[in-house]
Amino acid sequence: MKRGFYTIMAAQFCSSLADNALLICAIALLRDINAPEWMTPMLKLFFFVSYVVLAAFVGAFADSMPKGRVMLITNTIKIGGCLLMFAGAHPLVAYAVVGLGAAAYSPAKYGILTELLPPEKLVVANGWIEGLTVGSIILGFVIGGVLVSPSVAAYLMSIDVPLISYELDSPAEAAIAVVAVFYAVAAAVNFFIPDTGARYAKQATHPVRLLTDFAHCVSTLWRDKLGQISLSVTTLFWGAGATLQFIVLKWSETTLGMTLSQGAVLQAVVAIGIAIGSVWAAARVSLKRSLTVLPVGVAMGLLVACLAFMDFASLPAGGITIGASTLGWGAVVAALVMIVIGALAGYFVVPMNALLQHRGHVLLSAGHSIAVQNFNENLSILVMLSIYALLLWLDLRIETIIVLFGFFVAATMLLVILRHRHNQRERDWTQLIGQHRSPR
């Protein structure tokens, strides 16, 4: 890999870590103000709404200048959202500003890979990027959970910083101050991202023209026989993944009696599994074999549904002692199941992500193809989180929600497999994989 690839990885790691640590802090803030339970998944909805609303514009923005500069600008917007939350703005509004920065950051982050690397290295690159991103999610959840814990928060609030007279009034506020430092580090790394030399035609600025061009890009990817399959899978994955984060928090609280900090660690365990699956896919699945992983998505959905039928209370007393604390057998088994779920998810999404990036780069451009991907994936997140919030508002049991969620994922993946088989009967579309972009 080129040296610039590792700089991109470092910038992505720091920025993603801060995003996920801030999510836990925002949940703590909502609990501090006694916000209703259904408002918690709305955090992600407010975060991702910019991905959908601005999808027609962020692709052109990402292609309008070197992508390292784009990443620096958008990371600065994230810092502004973090400071808003620190200053007392409503968590939903402040996290929406962070999402605004993330929406513009994403096309540059992934688009630069297709500019920097040849197609045959995209699966490996995505494996590393996804693995590192998941590592940042793990660490972000853990750090967020630790920062809002009473003992650590009390220590942070007692620190006297020279030349700063502002006093931290709550554990969540103290945690947010630390998260702001992570964003600052990410911004500093952005200065060292190399210019790939890729330049695109002058981007349109008129909103109607941008919307028309974006609609054409969306239609182009959905009509492509390979693009529609990979886009369907990644769209489902990210919608399901964002919802699963909150399902795990609620399930760990009601079934295992865990606190927010402990539930954040269990979320991190899912991310460990995704990292394992991502690395495994990068090592075993080539771009040309990427479509062979589709059945793994069905297995993941069925395993999630099985969580509702597992009786963790019947497990024997005791557990694994780590330091001064004991991890009960229920928590141990739950963690192992979460690792398997995560590994299955990582294994099937990394090849699909690489295939989608490649087809998007061949058919469109780096920034525009990632913007189309983000639009579909985050529209899925908005819809699925809204449905989850509605189910909570209707007061459905978490076990019922888990069963509905798991079977929905499995059934949707099965439909994608059937669609792919239909496409194959028309023509062997896999011969297009690895094709380089035609000159324009």
Secondary structure, DSSP 8 states (H G I E B T S, - for coil): --HHHHHHHHHHHHHHHHHHHHHHHHHHHHHHTT--TTHHHHHHHHHHHHHHHTHHHHHHHHTSS-HHHHHHHHHHHHHHHHHHHHTT--HHHHHHHHHHHHHHHHHHHHHHHHHHS-GGGHHHHHHHHHHHHHHHHHHHHHHHHHHTSHHHHHHHHH---TT------SHHHHHHHHHHHHHHHHHHHHTT--------S-----HHHHHHHHHHHHHHHHHSHHHHHHHHHHHHHHHHHHHHHHHHHHHHHHHS---HHHHHHHHHHHHHHHHHHHHHHHHH--GGGGGGGHHHHHHHHHHHHHGGG--GGGS-S-EEEETTEEEEHHHHHHHHHHHHHHHHHHHHHHHHHHHHHHHHHHHS-HHHHHHHHHHHHHHHHHHHHHHHHHHHHTT--HHHHHHHHHHHHHHHHHHHHHHHHHHHHH--GGGGTT------
